[in-house]
Amino acid sequence: MREKLNETLPKICAYFGQPDFMKVLAELEKYHRNVAKHHREFLETQRIWAKIMEHFTL
């Protein structure tokens, strides 16, 4: 995916005249660095949601 973005983003930037589209790569890297954290947060949210739902089914 990174390779494809490296190929296509410069073309997209040129087409739209907006170099800001290159920021997609930095955002992708930031997301990649935080995958484990996001997964833990997601699991915790699921756990809390299940607890809330259990409370309402009593």
DAVEN-V438493 format. One record per residue. N is the residue number from 1. RES is the residue in one small letter. NEAR is the number of other ideal C-beta (glycine too) atoms within 10 Angstrom. D_LAST is the distance of its C-alpha to the last C-alpha in Angstrom with 2 decimals. Layout:
BEGIN
N;RES;NEAR;D_LAST
N;RES;NEAR;D_LAST
END
This chain:
BEGIN
1;m;7;47.01
2;r;10;48.76
3;e;7;52.08
4;k;8;51.48
5;l;15;50.41
6;n;11;53.54
7;e;9;55.58
8;t;12;54.02
9;l;16;53.01
10;p;13;56.63
11;k;10;57.44
12;i;13;54.53
13;c;16;55.57
14;a;11;59.14
15;y;9;58.23
16;f;10;56.17
17;g;6;58.32
18;q;11;55.26
19;p;11;55.33
20;d;8;51.81
21;f;17;50.42
22;m;14;51.45
23;k;12;48.57
24;v;14;46.31
25;l;13;47.62
26;a;9;46.73
27;e;9;43.21
28;l;13;42.85
29;e;11;44.05
30;k;9;41.71
31;y;10;38.74
32;h;10;40.05
33;r;9;40.37
34;n;11;36.73
35;v;9;35.08
36;a;8;33.71
37;k;9;32.31
38;h;10;30.71
39;h;10;29.17
40;r;10;27.69
41;e;11;26.30
42;f;10;24.83
43;l;10;23.12
44;e;10;21.76
45;t;10;20.47
46;q;10;18.73
47;r;10;17.16
48;i;10;15.98
49;w;10;14.73
50;a;10;12.67
51;k;9;11.19
52;i;10;10.54
53;m;9;9.05
54;e;9;6.66
55;h;8;5.72
56;f;6;5.57
57;t;6;3.81
58;l;4;0.00
END
